[in-house]
Amino acid sequence: MLTDLQRIEHMIEAAELLLRFTSNLTVTEYIASAEKQYAVKFAFIMLGEDAATVSEELKLKYSDIPWGEIKGMRNIVAHNYIKTDEMLIWEAVSSKIEPLRQRLLQIKAELQKTEE
């Protein structure tokens, strides 16, 4: 079983992949690229899987993280992938992933300090 720190590290990795997959892309280029869409969707699934499995204690301690929304996006992508609203995904990547990544990096640093 993975620790909360390992889950947070995986979430950071997924967020960084999302940013990398969409960097220097316009929304039109994203919509036109099935490859980018699939890559982004898979990264959202990874992000949501780890968000869903961090401990309840961690979720309560860091209640500013939208744990439920992250898991919800994973569920939308995983279960409704053919009809996924690509604009919804694009908006999430463009406006929410970098702030989430920054906050996850802070949480990671705090968790590493408590493990020392």
N, C-alpha and C positions, 0 to 999 in steps of 0.2 A: 504494500500500500504506500502510495506517495504521501510525502509530508505536505503541509500547507506551503512551505517555502518552495518545494519542487513544483507544486501546482501554480504558484505565482510566477515562477520562472517560465513555465510553459505558456502561461497567459501572455507574458512579456514577449516571448518568441512569436506567438501567434499574432500579436498586435504589430510587431515589427515586420512580419511577413505581409500583413494587410497593407501596411504603409509602403513597403517595397513593391508589392504587386501593382499598386495604384499610383506610384510616384510618376510624375511627368505625364500623366494621362488626363485627358479631358473626359468629361462624362460621355461625350459622343464616342470617343475611342473605347471607353469601357463597355458601353452598350453594344458596340460592334464586335467585341472580342469574346467569343465563347470561352477561349482559354483563360482570359483574365477573370471572367465571371466564375468559372469553375474553381480556379485557384483561390479567389476571394471567399467563395462559399465554403471551401474546405477549411480555410483558416478560421472562419467564423465558427465552424463546427468544433475545431480544436479549442478555440477560446471558450466557447460555451460549455464544453465537456469539463474543462478544468474549473470554470466558475461554479458549475453545479456540484462539484465534489470537494471544494474546500470545506473546512469544518464550520459548523454553525457558530462556534466561538469566534472564528476569524471574521465571518460575515457580520456578526454583531459588533465586533470591535471596529471594523471598517465599513460601517453602514453607509458611508458616502459613495461606495462603489455600487452601481446598479446591478447587483448580482442576478436578480430576477429578470431584468431586461436582457442581460447578456445570455442567460440560459434560454430566454424566449426567442431571441434571434437565432440561436442554434437550432431550436425546435422548428422554427419557420423554415430555415434553410434545409434542414435534414429531412423534414417530412413533407414539405411543399416545394421542393426544389424546382420542379418544372414550371410552376406558376409564380415563382418568387418575384416580387416587385423589385426590379433591379435599381430603381431610383431610391427606394428605401435603403437598400444596401449601400449604394453610393453615398447617400447622405450620412449614414452611420460612419462609413470609413472616413469621409471628408471632414466630419465635424466632431466625432466622438472618440476616435481611436487614439489620436496623439495625446489628448488629455488623460485618457485612461492609462495609456502606457506610462506617462509621467507619474501618475499616482501609484501604479503598480511598482515602479522602480523605487518609490519612497517606501512602500510597504515591504518590499524585498529587503531594503537596507535595515528597516526596523526589525524584521524577522531574523536577519543575520546577526544583528547585535544581541538579540535575546538568546541565540544559540551559542554564543561565545562564552 
